[in-house]
Amino acid sequence: MAKKKKKKKKYIGFRIFITLQIILILLVVGGIGYYYVGGYASTVASLRSDALEKVRSSSEEAFRENETSLVYDANGKVISTLVGDKDMYYLEYGDIPDYVFWAFISTEDKRFYKHGAVDLLAIVRAGWAAVTNGEITQGGSTLTQQLAKNVFLTQDRTWQRKAEEIFISIELEKIYTKDKILEFYVNNAYFANGNYGIEAAAKGYFDKSVSELSLSQIAFLCAIPNNPTVYDPLTNFDNTMTRRDRVLSAMLDEGYISAVDYGKAATEEIEIDRPKTVKHDYMETYTYHCAIRALMENDGFEFRDSFDDEEDEEIYNNSYNEVYSEYQKKLYTKGYRIYTSLDTSMQKKLLKSLSDGLSENSEKTKDGVYKLQGSAVCIDNITGYVTAIVGGRKQDLAGYTLNRAYQSFRQPGSSIKPLIVYTPILEQGYTPDSVVEDKKIEDGPSNSDGSYLGKISLRDAVAYSRNTVAWQLFDELTPEVGLSYLLEMGFSHIDDEDYRLTSAVGGLTEGVSALEMASAYSAIANDGGFREPTCIVKICTSGGDTILETSMEEKPVYEANASRMMTSMLESVMDYGTGKSIALDGYDCAGKTGTTNDNKDGWFVGYTYYYTTAVWVGYDKPKTLTGLQGASYPGQIWQDFMQKIHEDKENIEFKDYISYHVEDEDDYPDIQWEEDYVEEDGDQEDNVTKPPQDDEGQVTKPSESGDR
């Protein structure tokens, strides 16, 4: 009797289902007639036209455009992944395990290889399953329809979207093979928690590539896209496991796996292993900034640092910000492979040196940020690339923090002197032995120790950082000439108010960044050849095609011999001057201290044959720090870091500058230039300009400043 009742129930259910289907068909037919009679024919035609345009104007890139970009350090190690709205590592068809395809076909679209874009039998089957099982266990949409919805449309539940989905699906199957559509689908399916694509899901939940996963793990992942909320493994693990078993059962029923495979996979325990994310704060923010600007420049954007007026500057800034924002979005969605010059090992050393050097001061803001801060940049003098950049002390804070190394601008104190006073004046005929006078100047600066040394050599003026000498020479040179060197090297915050004598001792309106200072000093170390600082070596597509490659072209800013003389004088700073206490052990080094009024900013910038490093220390909101000098906190940080990165290197001396000597004084009765010169050791070289000399053959300073 029980069996008869059961059969009767099924029969009644079948009659209800058939009746519902007939009514549904009648409603659809009636609806179509109504749409045409009621003027909806044009709407449907418009949807079809829009669908055709979407597909035909697209390419395979439409299915890849939200790829995850990767950043590599100098040794090829991934240091960052750039994830936008979709976290998708795109895999080609041949790189995707068959289990993945079989899992989706078995559960989502059994007749995938047999039907067209739309499967009417699947719709009927899904309806029947819903009636008999009391829940929706099968989808009516084909994999092609789901792909169309995921890539080209919104998730709105309207008849218009459904109609366009169908039109797009039909067009897709005209253009692409079934295998290609499967590839697209697997790479665009959503696996919850920001993971788009099977590879992203494998890395996001198991910290492995999908090629390393077991059948059970793959079935577990393929259970998620059916309903990413219900089957979210992080919040509804049991639900995901239940559907995993259903996926495995479907694969067995369809003959894709054996009973043995099924048994082993169904009993396998699943343990989620989320990747431990490591944030390389300052490396990442600087890389993104450099990459965006490199892409902008590669596509023709022209950067500017000077403007005709405020309106001109405002127009440029608006354009810059708009384009910068556009390329910033691309950085997170285009799947770039960004290769950098940053050295993770050096980065750790620089961060540690800076953090340890300031560790005695632990005062923090209400947000938990250290009040006393610092920044530092290291540049490889051989290549010109940035190898390490630190924008603040080491702290465990959420998100990215201010990268002071290139985003903060502070007054440089005396560290600016070699750039705008001394190297330029050496080009005008001065030498390290030229005699200058350290004396009190009315309305001028005093020296830090309050004393005046009288007549001294230019070398000593630099070594002891005599402010009065720098002031006089800058006045002779003129601020316009001196500051022009900074503009040539891309210093971005030179203000109209900076064209004054106070700039000679670092009194700039807005200031400079550690990045700018490191790149400028590196130019002196490089015989005056300036290279635009960057960490970008090249940027490629995910397929390996090179988009751009940097060449680090040199721009001559300082004369070579003037640069070598400047280096020699900066060596004296380290031998017996203000930097004596922080000289490197066993390595020739050159550098300059810098301290601003009231000890609010401390700088040290120095270099060896190999590297140039600039260090700044101060408060984000400037205030006095007792004991802050160029040779104290910043200098000690510089010394600690530079000593470490030179441990395995051979000492290489700096190149000698040319010392001038007159062969026959009668040939030079007046101050003049000569193409030939003789070095003190007697070696002859040609085509080098000779500095002005007096009647006795002594090099003199020019009577008036000239153009550079």
C-alpha positions in Angstrom: 0.0 0.0 0.0 2.9 2.4 0.9 4.5 1.8 -2.5 1.3 2.7 -4.4 1.0 6.0 -2.4 4.6 6.9 -3.3 4.0 6.2 -7.0 0.8 8.2 -6.8 2.7 11.1 -5.2 5.3 11.1 -7.9 2.6 10.9 -10.6 0.8 13.9 -9.1 4.2 15.8 -8.9 4.9 15.1 -12.5 1.5 16.3 -13.6 2.0 19.5 -11.6 5.5 20.0 -13.2 4.2 19.5 -16.7 1.3 21.8 -16.1 3.6 24.4 -14.8 5.9 24.1 -17.8 2.9 24.4 -20.2 1.7 27.5 -18.4 5.3 28.9 -18.4 5.6 28.4 -22.2 2.3 30.0 -22.8 3.3 33.0 -20.7 6.6 33.3 -22.5 4.9 33.1 -25.9 2.3 35.6 -24.8 5.0 37.8 -23.3 6.9 37.9 -26.6 3.8 38.8 -28.5 3.1 41.5 -25.9 6.6 42.9 -26.2 6.2 43.2 -30.0 2.7 44.6 -29.9 3.5 46.8 -27.0 6.6 48.2 -28.6 9.2 46.1 -26.9 10.5 44.7 -30.2 12.9 47.6 -30.5 14.1 47.0 -26.9 14.9 43.4 -27.7 16.6 44.4 -31.0 18.6 47.0 -29.1 19.7 44.4 -26.5 20.8 42.0 -29.3 22.7 44.8 -31.1 24.4 45.8 -27.8 25.4 42.2 -27.1 26.9 41.7 -30.6 28.9 44.9 -30.2 30.2 43.8 -26.8 31.5 40.6 -28.1 32.7 41.7 -31.5 34.6 44.7 -30.2 36.3 42.6 -27.6 39.2 40.2 -27.8 40.6 37.5 -25.5 42.0 40.3 -23.4 38.4 40.9 -22.2 38.7 37.7 -20.2 42.1 38.6 -18.8 41.8 42.2 -18.0 41.6 41.7 -14.2 44.7 39.7 -13.9 46.8 40.1 -10.7 50.0 42.0 -11.2 53.2 40.7 -9.6 56.3 42.7 -8.4 59.7 41.1 -8.3 62.8 42.2 -6.4 66.3 42.3 -7.9 66.8 38.6 -7.3 63.5 37.6 -9.0 61.6 37.0 -5.7 57.9 38.1 -5.6 57.7 40.9 -3.1 54.1 42.0 -3.9 50.9 41.1 -5.6 48.6 43.9 -6.8 45.0 42.8 -6.4 42.1 44.9 -7.7 38.4 43.9 -7.6 39.3 40.6 -9.0 42.2 38.4 -7.9 42.9 36.4 -11.0 46.0 34.5 -12.1 45.1 33.5 -15.6 45.9 30.0 -16.8 45.9 28.7 -20.3 43.8 25.7 -21.1 46.7 23.2 -21.1 47.8 24.4 -17.7 44.5 23.7 -16.0 44.1 20.1 -14.6 41.3 18.0 -16.2 39.7 17.5 -12.9 38.7 21.2 -12.8 36.9 20.9 -16.2 35.2 17.7 -15.3 34.0 19.0 -11.9 32.3 22.0 -13.5 30.8 20.1 -16.4 29.5 17.4 -14.1 27.7 19.8 -11.8 27.0 22.9 -13.9 26.5 21.8 -17.5 26.5 18.1 -18.2 25.8 18.5 -21.9 28.3 21.3 -22.4 29.9 19.7 -25.5 26.6 18.7 -27.0 24.3 21.8 -26.8 24.6 25.3 -28.2 24.8 28.5 -26.2 21.5 27.8 -24.5 20.4 24.3 -23.3 16.6 24.0 -23.2 16.8 20.4 -21.9 18.9 21.7 -19.0 16.2 24.2 -18.1 13.6 21.5 -18.1 15.9 19.2 -16.1 16.6 21.9 -13.6 12.9 22.5 -13.1 12.2 18.8 -12.7 15.0 18.4 -10.2 13.7 21.4 -8.2 10.2 19.8 -8.0 11.4 16.3 -7.1 14.2 17.3 -4.6 12.5 20.3 -3.1 15.5 22.5 -3.8 17.5 23.9 -6.7 20.3 21.3 -7.2 21.1 22.0 -10.9 21.4 25.3 -12.8 19.6 26.0 -16.0 22.2 28.4 -17.4 25.0 26.9 -19.5 28.6 27.5 -18.7 28.7 29.9 -21.7 25.8 31.9 -20.2 27.5 32.1 -16.8 30.7 33.3 -18.5 28.7 36.0 -20.4 27.2 37.2 -17.2 30.5 37.2 -15.3 32.5 39.1 -17.9 30.1 41.3 -19.8 27.1 41.9 -17.6 25.9 42.8 -14.1 24.3 40.4 -11.7 20.9 42.1 -12.0 17.9 39.7 -12.2 15.9 41.4 -15.0 14.5 40.0 -18.3 16.7 42.5 -20.2 19.9 41.2 -18.6 18.8 37.6 -19.2 18.0 38.3 -22.8 21.3 40.1 -23.4 23.1 37.2 -21.6 21.6 34.8 -24.2 22.5 37.0 -27.1 26.1 37.3 -25.9 26.4 33.5 -25.3 25.2 32.8 -28.8 27.8 35.2 -30.2 30.6 33.8 -28.0 30.0 30.3 -29.3 30.3 31.5 -32.9 33.7 33.0 -32.2 35.4 30.6 -29.6 35.7 26.9 -29.3 34.2 25.0 -26.4 37.6 24.4 -24.9 38.4 28.1 -25.1 35.1 29.0 -23.4 35.9 26.5 -20.7 39.3 28.2 -20.2 37.6 31.6 -20.0 35.0 30.3 -17.5 37.5 28.6 -15.1 39.6 31.8 -15.1 36.7 34.1 -14.4 34.5 32.1 -11.9 34.3 33.6 -8.5 35.5 31.5 -5.6 34.6 33.9 -2.7 36.8 36.1 -0.6 38.1 38.1 -3.6 39.4 35.1 -5.5 38.6 35.1 -9.2 39.8 32.1 -11.1 40.9 28.6 -10.1 44.6 29.5 -9.6 43.7 32.4 -7.3 41.5 30.1 -5.4 44.2 27.5 -5.0 46.6 30.0 -3.7 44.0 31.7 -1.6 42.8 28.6 0.3 45.7 26.2 0.0 48.7 28.4 -0.7 49.6 26.2 -3.7 49.2 26.2 -7.4 46.2 24.3 -8.7 48.5 21.9 -10.4 49.7 20.8 -7.0 46.3 20.0 -5.6 44.6 16.6 -5.1 41.3 15.6 -6.7 39.5 16.2 -3.4 41.0 19.7 -3.0 40.0 20.6 -6.6 36.4 19.3 -6.0 36.3 21.4 -2.8 37.3 24.5 -4.7 34.9 23.8 -7.6 32.0 23.6 -5.1 32.3 27.3 -4.3 31.2 29.2 -7.5 27.7 27.6 -7.5 26.9 29.9 -4.6 30.0 31.7 -3.2 28.1 32.9 -0.1 26.6 29.6 0.9 29.7 27.7 0.0 32.3 30.1 1.4 34.9 27.8 3.0 35.9 30.4 5.5 32.5 30.9 7.0 30.5 27.8 5.9 33.2 25.1 5.7 30.7 22.2 6.3 28.5 23.4 3.5 31.5 23.4 1.2 32.4 19.9 2.2 28.9 18.7 1.6 28.9 20.1 -1.9 32.4 18.8 -2.5 31.0 15.3 -1.9 28.2 16.1 -4.4 30.8 17.3 -7.0 32.7 14.1 -6.6 29.6 12.0 -6.9 28.6 13.8 -10.1 32.1 13.2 -11.5 31.7 9.5 -10.7 28.3 9.3 -12.3 29.5 11.0 -15.4 32.4 8.6 -15.7 35.2 11.1 -15.3 36.7 9.4 -12.2 36.8 5.8 -11.0 35.2 4.4 -7.9 38.6 4.1 -6.4 39.4 7.7 -7.1 36.0 8.7 -5.7 36.5 6.7 -2.5 40.0 8.1 -1.8 38.9 11.7 -2.5 35.7 11.5 -0.5 37.5 10.4 2.6 40.4 12.9 2.3 40.4 15.5 5.0 40.5 19.1 3.9 42.6 21.7 5.7 42.6 25.3 4.6 46.1 26.8 4.5 45.8 30.5 3.8 49.0 32.2 2.6 50.8 34.3 5.2 51.0 37.7 3.6 54.1 39.7 4.1 53.8 43.5 3.5 56.9 45.2 2.2 55.4 48.6 2.9 58.0 51.1 1.6 59.2 48.9 -1.2 55.7 48.4 -2.5 54.5 52.0 -2.4 57.6 53.3 -4.1 57.4 50.5 -6.7 53.8 51.3 -7.5 54.6 55.0 -7.8 57.6 54.4 -10.2 55.6 51.8 -12.2 52.7 54.2 -12.7 55.0 57.0 -13.9 57.0 54.7 -16.1 53.7 53.5 -17.8 52.6 57.1 -18.2 55.8 58.2 -19.8 55.8 55.1 -22.0 52.5 56.2 -23.4 53.6 59.8 -24.0 52.8 61.7 -20.9 55.2 64.7 -20.5 56.2 65.4 -16.9 56.8 69.0 -15.8 58.4 70.7 -12.8 58.2 74.4 -13.9 55.1 76.4 -15.0 54.3 79.8 -16.5 51.9 80.7 -13.8 49.5 79.3 -11.2 46.8 78.6 -13.8 49.3 76.7 -15.9 50.3 74.6 -12.9 46.7 73.9 -11.9 45.9 72.7 -15.4 48.9 70.4 -15.4 48.2 69.0 -11.9 44.6 68.2 -12.8 45.8 66.4 -15.9 48.6 64.6 -14.0 46.2 63.4 -11.3 43.6 62.2 -13.7 46.1 60.2 -15.8 48.0 59.0 -12.7 44.7 57.6 -11.3 43.9 55.9 -14.6 47.2 54.1 -14.7 47.0 53.2 -11.0 43.8 51.3 -11.8 45.6 49.5 -14.7 48.4 48.5 -12.3 45.9 46.5 -10.3 44.0 44.9 -13.2 46.3 44.3 -16.2 48.4 41.4 -14.9 51.7 43.2 -15.2 55.0 41.6 -14.3 57.0 44.3 -12.7 60.8 43.7 -12.3 62.6 46.0 -9.9 66.1 46.8 -8.8 65.1 46.7 -5.1 67.2 44.3 -3.0 65.1 42.7 -0.3 68.2 41.9 1.8 69.5 45.5 1.6 66.0 46.8 2.3 65.8 44.8 5.5 69.2 46.1 6.6 68.3 49.7 5.9 65.0 49.4 7.7 66.8 47.8 10.7 69.5 50.4 10.8 67.0 53.3 10.7 64.7 51.7 13.3 67.5 50.7 15.6 69.1 54.1 15.3 65.9 55.8 16.6 64.8 53.1 19.0 65.6 55.1 22.1 62.7 57.5 21.3 59.5 55.4 21.6 57.0 58.3 21.9 53.9 57.7 19.7 50.9 59.6 18.4 47.4 58.7 19.4 47.3 56.5 16.2 50.3 54.5 17.4 52.8 56.0 15.0 56.3 56.9 16.2 56.7 60.6 16.5 60.4 60.7 15.8 60.8 59.5 12.2 63.3 59.0 9.5 63.7 58.1 5.9 66.6 56.7 3.8 67.3 55.8 0.2 70.2 53.8 -1.2 71.2 54.0 -4.9 73.6 51.8 -6.8 76.2 54.2 -8.2 77.1 51.7 -11.0 73.6 51.3 -12.4 71.8 54.4 -11.1 68.9 52.3 -9.8 67.4 52.5 -6.3 68.2 49.4 -4.3 66.5 50.2 -1.0 64.1 52.8 0.2 62.7 53.3 3.7 60.0 55.8 4.5 59.8 55.5 8.2 60.5 53.3 11.3 59.5 49.7 11.4 55.9 49.4 12.8 53.2 46.8 12.6 50.4 49.0 11.3 47.4 48.1 9.1 47.7 49.2 5.5 50.4 51.3 3.9 52.0 54.2 5.7 53.5 57.5 4.6 56.6 56.8 2.5 58.6 59.8 3.7 61.6 58.9 1.5 59.8 60.3 -1.6 56.6 61.8 -0.3 58.0 64.1 2.4 60.0 67.3 1.7 62.1 68.9 4.4 64.8 71.6 4.6 68.2 70.0 3.9 70.5 72.3 5.9 74.1 72.2 4.9 73.7 68.9 2.9 72.5 71.1 0.0 75.8 73.0 -0.2 77.6 70.6 -2.5 74.7 70.6 -4.9 74.0 74.3 -5.4 77.2 76.0 -4.1 80.4 74.1 -4.2 80.2 71.8 -7.2 78.8 74.7 -9.4 81.5 77.1 -8.1 84.2 74.5 -8.9 83.0 74.7 -12.5 83.7 78.4 -12.4 87.4 77.9 -11.7 87.7 77.3 -8.0 89.7 74.3 -6.8 89.8 72.6 -3.4 92.9 74.7 -2.6 91.3 78.1 -3.5 91.5 80.5 -0.6 88.2 81.8 0.8 87.4 83.8 3.9 85.3 82.7 6.8 84.1 85.9 8.3 81.1 87.5 9.8 78.6 88.7 7.3 76.1 91.5 8.0 72.5 90.1 7.7 74.1 86.7 6.9 74.4 83.4 8.7 76.6 82.5 11.5 78.5 79.2 11.8 77.2 76.5 14.0 80.0 76.9 16.5 79.7 80.7 16.5 83.4 81.2 15.4 85.1 82.4 12.2 88.3 81.0 10.9 89.5 83.7 8.6 91.3 82.7 5.4 90.9 79.0 4.8 90.9 76.6 1.8 87.7 75.7 0.0 88.3 72.2 1.2 88.3 73.2 4.8 85.3 75.3 4.3 83.4 72.2 3.2 85.0 69.9 5.8 84.0 72.2 8.6 80.7 73.2 7.0 81.3 77.0 7.2 78.0 78.7 6.5 79.5 82.1 5.8 81.7 80.8 3.0 78.7 79.0 1.3 76.7 82.2 1.6 79.4 84.4 -0.1 80.0 81.9 -2.9 76.3 81.5 -3.5 75.9 85.2 -3.7 78.8 85.3 -6.3 77.3 82.4 -8.2 73.7 83.8 -7.9 70.7 81.7 -6.7 69.4 81.5 -10.2 72.5 79.6 -11.3 72.8 77.5 -8.2 69.2 76.3 -8.1 69.2 75.6 -11.8 71.2 72.5 -11.0 68.4 71.1 -8.8 65.9 71.8 -11.5 68.1 69.9 -13.9 67.9 66.9 -11.6 64.1 67.0 -11.1 63.8 68.5 -7.6 60.1 69.0 -7.6 59.5 71.5 -4.8 61.7 74.4 -5.7 59.6 77.5 -5.0 59.9 81.1 -6.4 60.8 82.2 -2.8 63.8 79.9 -2.9 65.8 82.3 -5.2 67.4 83.9 -2.2 70.7 83.6 -0.4 69.3 81.7 2.5 69.0 78.7 0.2 72.8 78.4 0.3 72.5 76.9 3.8 69.4 74.9 3.2 66.7 77.4 3.9 64.3 76.2 1.2 60.6 77.0 1.4 59.3 73.4 1.0 62.5 71.4 0.9 63.8 68.2 -0.6 63.2 64.4 -0.3 65.7 61.8 0.7 65.2 60.3 -2.8 66.1 63.6 -4.5 69.2 64.0 -2.3 70.4 60.5 -2.9 70.1 60.8 -6.7 71.8 64.2 -6.8 74.8 63.0 -4.7 74.9 59.9 -6.9 75.3 62.2 -9.9 78.4 63.7 -8.3 79.8 60.2 -7.6 79.1 59.4 -11.3 81.3 62.2 -12.7 78.3 64.6 -12.9 76.0 62.3 -14.9 72.5 62.4 -13.4 70.1 59.4 -13.8 66.5 59.8 -13.0 65.9 57.7 -9.9 63.7 54.7 -10.2 63.4 51.0 -9.2 61.7 49.9 -12.3 63.9 47.7 -14.6 61.2 46.5 -16.9 57.4 45.8 -17.1 56.0 42.9 -19.0 52.6 41.4 -19.7 51.6 38.2 -18.0 52.5 36.4 -21.2 56.1 37.7 -21.0 55.9 40.4 -23.7 58.0 43.5 -22.7 55.9 46.7 -22.3 58.8 48.9 -21.3 62.4 48.6 -20.2 64.3 51.4 -18.5 67.8 52.4 -19.8 68.9 54.8 -17.1 70.2 57.4 -19.6 72.7 59.8 -18.2 72.2 63.6 -18.3 75.4 65.6 -17.7 74.6 68.1 -14.9 78.0 68.7 -13.4 81.4 68.7 -15.1 83.3 65.6 -14.5 86.4 67.2 -13.0 84.3 69.5 -10.8 82.5 66.4 -9.5 85.8 64.7 -8.8 87.1 67.7 -6.9 83.8 67.8 -4.9 84.2 64.1 -4.1 87.7 64.8 -2.8 86.4 67.6 -0.6 83.6 65.4 0.7 86.3 62.8 1.6 87.9 65.4 3.8 84.5 65.8 5.6 84.9 62.1 6.6 88.7 62.3 7.2 88.8 65.2 9.6 85.6 67.3 9.3 82.1 67.1 10.6 81.7 63.4 9.4 84.9 62.1 11.0 83.1 60.1 13.7 81.0 58.2 11.1 83.6 57.3 8.5 83.5 53.7 7.2 86.1 51.3 8.4 88.2 50.1 5.5 86.4 52.0 2.7 87.0 55.3 1.0 83.8 57.4 1.5 82.6 60.9 0.9 79.7 62.7 2.5 78.1 65.8 4.0 76.2 66.5 7.2 73.2 68.8 7.4 71.3 70.3 10.3 68.5 72.9 10.2 67.8 75.7 12.6 66.8 74.7 16.1 67.8 71.1 15.3 64.5 70.2 13.6 66.0 68.2 10.7 69.1 66.2 10.5 70.7 64.9 7.3 73.6 62.8 6.2 74.2 62.0 2.5 77.3 60.0 1.6 78.7 57.6 -0.9 81.4 55.1 -1.7 82.4 53.8 -5.1 79.5 51.4 -4.9 76.5 53.1 -3.2 75.0 56.5 -2.3 72.8 56.7 0.7 70.8 59.6 2.0 69.3 59.7 5.5 66.9 62.2 7.1 65.7 62.3 10.7 63.1 64.5 12.3 59.5 64.8 13.4 56.6 64.8 10.9 55.5 68.1 12.6 58.9 69.9 12.8 60.1 70.5 16.3 63.5 70.6 18.1 65.3 67.4 18.9 68.0 67.9 21.4 71.3 66.4 20.1 70.2 66.2 16.5 73.0 66.8 14.1 74.0 65.4 10.7 76.6 63.2 12.3 74.4 62.0 15.2 71.2 60.1 14.4 71.3 60.3 10.6 75.0 59.8 10.3 75.1 56.8 12.7 72.2 55.2 10.7 74.2 55.8 7.5 77.4 54.3 8.9 75.6 51.3 10.3 73.9 50.5 7.1 76.8 51.2 4.7 79.2 49.2 6.8 76.9 46.2 6.5 76.4 46.3 2.8 80.1 46.7 2.1 81.3 43.7 4.1 81.9 41.5 1.1 83.2 44.2 -1.2 86.7 45.3 -2.1 87.6 48.9 -1.4 87.8 50.9 -4.6 89.3 54.5 -4.4 87.6 57.4 -6.0 89.0 58.8 -9.3 91.5 61.6 -9.0 90.6 65.0 -10.1 92.9 67.0 -12.4 95.5 69.2 -10.6 96.5 72.1 -12.8 100.1 73.3 -13.4 101.4 75.9 -15.8 104.4 75.0 -18.0 105.3 78.6 -19.1 103.9 81.5 -17.2 104.7 83.9 -20.1 102.1 82.1 -22.2 99.4 83.1 -19.7 99.9 86.9 -18.9 96.2 87.3 -18.3 93.4 85.2 -16.9 92.3 82.9 -19.8 91.3 79.4 -20.8 93.6 76.9 -22.4 92.7 73.6 -24.1 95.8 71.8 -23.0 96.9 71.2 -19.5 99.6 69.2 -17.7 98.9 67.2 -14.6 101.4 67.4 -11.7 102.8 64.0 -12.7 103.6 65.4 -16.2 101.1 63.4 -18.2 99.6 65.3 -21.1 96.0 65.2 -22.1 94.0 67.3 -24.7 90.6 68.9 -25.1 90.2 69.7 -21.4 89.4 73.3 -20.3 92.0 75.0 -18.1 90.8 77.1 -15.2 91.6 80.9 -15.0 95.0 81.8 -13.5 96.8 84.9 -12.4 100.1 86.2 -13.6 101.9 83.9 -11.2 100.2 80.8 -12.5 98.0 80.4 -9.5 94.4 79.4 -10.1 92.0 82.2 -9.2 88.3 82.6 -8.8 86.6 84.5 -11.6 85.8 88.2 -11.1 82.2 87.6 -11.9 79.9 84.7 -12.2 79.0 83.4 -15.6 76.5 81.2 -17.2 76.8 77.5 -16.5 
